[in-house]
Amino acid sequence: MPKMKTKSSVKKRFKLTATGKLKMAQTGKRHGMIKRTKKFIRQARGTTIMCESNAKVIRKFMPYGD
């Protein structure tokens, strides 16, 4: 049986933590920073953990990530 393929877009955007949760970049930081508050920009630094309901969908595209 052939190998299952991982979606290229998913492997670039998400990482799995040691406990199996999905780590992702903060949303809302790509453009339009002028209209964002300083507080929002400050709190949206770094990465965050994706909620489990969305993570279930993304895990289907990374079969060997589990």
Residue pairs with C-beta under 8 A, 6 or more apart in sequence:
4 63
4 64
5 63
6 61
6 62
6 63
6 64
6 65
7 61
7 62
10 58
10 61
10 62
11 62
13 24
13 25
14 22
14 23
14 24
14 50
14 58
14 62
15 22
15 23
16 22
16 23
16 62
16 65
16 66
17 23
17 49
20 66
21 49
21 50
21 55
22 49
22 50
22 55
22 58
22 59
23 47
23 48
23 49
23 50
24 47
24 48
24 49
24 50
25 47
25 48
26 44
26 45
26 46
26 47
26 48
27 44
28 36
28 40
28 44
29 41
29 44
33 41
50 58
59 65
59 66
